[in-house]
Amino acid sequence: MMNRTVLLVYPKYTYPRKNPPLGVACLAAYVRREGYNPVIIDLNVDNYSDNDLSEFVRQYNSLVVGISFMTNQYGECLRLVRLIKPFLKSAYIVVGGPHVSALPKEILEECPAIDFSVIGEGEITFTELLKMLESDEKHFHRINGIAFRYNGAIVQTNPRGLIEDVDSLPFPALDLIKIEKYSVFSIEEGNTFALLSSRGCPSQCTFCDSHTIFGRQFRARSAQNIFSEIEFLHQKYGMTKFDFVDDMITLKKDRILELCQLIKKSGISFKWMANARVNTLSEEMLRAMKESGCMRIDVGVESGDPNVRKIAKKGTTNEQIINVHKWAKAIGVQIGAFVMVGNLGETMESVKMTADLLKDIGEDVMIAIACPFPGTEVYRIAKEKGYLRVTDWSRYVASPTYLTDYEPVMVTDKMDQKEILNAYYYLHSFFVKKKFQARYGKYFFTNPRFMKEWLFKSTDQGGLLRKFSMFIRLVKARIITFII
């Protein structure tokens, strides 16, 4: 029998906020239930030098090393593979995550040291692979949802079916990560932890890559199962604040209302936040959420131009956006709006329409630049039409906040890189003050959390000088747009 220790490595990524590797923790919980001994190394919080990591890996001498990563972590993944392989020459390197699921064969072509790509949800696929690797028979073609090398060629097996009963999955193995070191976005001081209440999103948004892992079939955990995890986290770790990070927690009205009742009846002062689509929310639902401790809801607006949203297959209307903002404000739930610039079909007039739509109703407007991640329809179109301008995967991020010398990954037939950046700063010039006031209070500049979390955040690239430079860009963008 093979050494049943399984190393699961999560590479460093670009974003300054350190979110827990929830997918890795879910995978670890599943393989542990199947009799394996998973060890999680998250290099975003585990401060290993290369020498320390090499020694750590050698001590465990695992036959399998799993690495899960997003697109902008790809370069770091390759570096880790080259670092680890000499110390574990007989080990199998298995990779997974959204980037792998979108480009499973290409990754094997680019890196001969990687042995397997796991496509989509990994729990069952990875476990079947572990069991076959410890057996005498190596019939990998029988495992659905992988890519591997066979007789000099790269083979991709049949797709893996989605996990239908998500209640049957164990809770994430949070005991294997240092939960106190993570900093999920929160509207107040204290540790907020991420929860996943469902998998799969039936929406067809052209810019989203979540379907590469979870598919488009919505599979919801029951309200009781979610509440059981909340109770477990409260009892074991003292958690009282949660962020539901799934795409569509509000898709099924009865489920969310039942969950709200369970939280309310517990008598514990839980506080939570979530993402939602405006066409799945109602005033009744928001009121029930507020009564159960919901402090904030974040919705995808994307653009104030209905034509841009139509091209993006968003399926929402300005009326829905306005209504949800009005309901949330009246009920007392803070609302955040995700907005993008540089989407297909967008012009500077579209950007002005976004500003007009949100400048009166928007509280916390979070602006990003459209980024064509592999597996999305936008990526396919951008590649076909020659819109891609950046080939370094590590620079596939959606905001200048995360990189020095940032440039948009793609252009469109209507906006070049310079125009997209100008649009980004133009929109920010309307909403940056309101954003800080929503998060830190009217006199945000006197709030210690503002100083700690934004002004003097140690993980930011460039520090205060870059923030001052961004402020100048905001002013300049407003002036240029006014002149034009």
LINFEN-V686852 format. One record per helix or strand of 3 or more residues. SS is the DSSP state (H for helix, E for strand). FROM is the first residue (numbers start at 1). TO is the last residue. Records with the same first field share a line. If there is no record, write none. Layout:
SS: FROM-TO + FROM-TO
This chain:
E: 5-10 + 37-42 + 64-68 + 92-96 + 116-118 + 146-150 + 153-156 + 193-195 + 241-244 + 271-276 + 294-302 + 334-341 + 364-369
H: 22-33 + 50-60 + 71-85 + 98-102 + 104-110 + 123-133 + 140-142 + 166-168 + 174-176 + 179-181 + 211-214 + 223-237 + 253-265 + 278-280 + 283-291 + 306-311 + 318-331 + 348-358 + 377-385 + 393-395 + 400-402 + 417-440 + 444-446 + 448-455 + 463-483
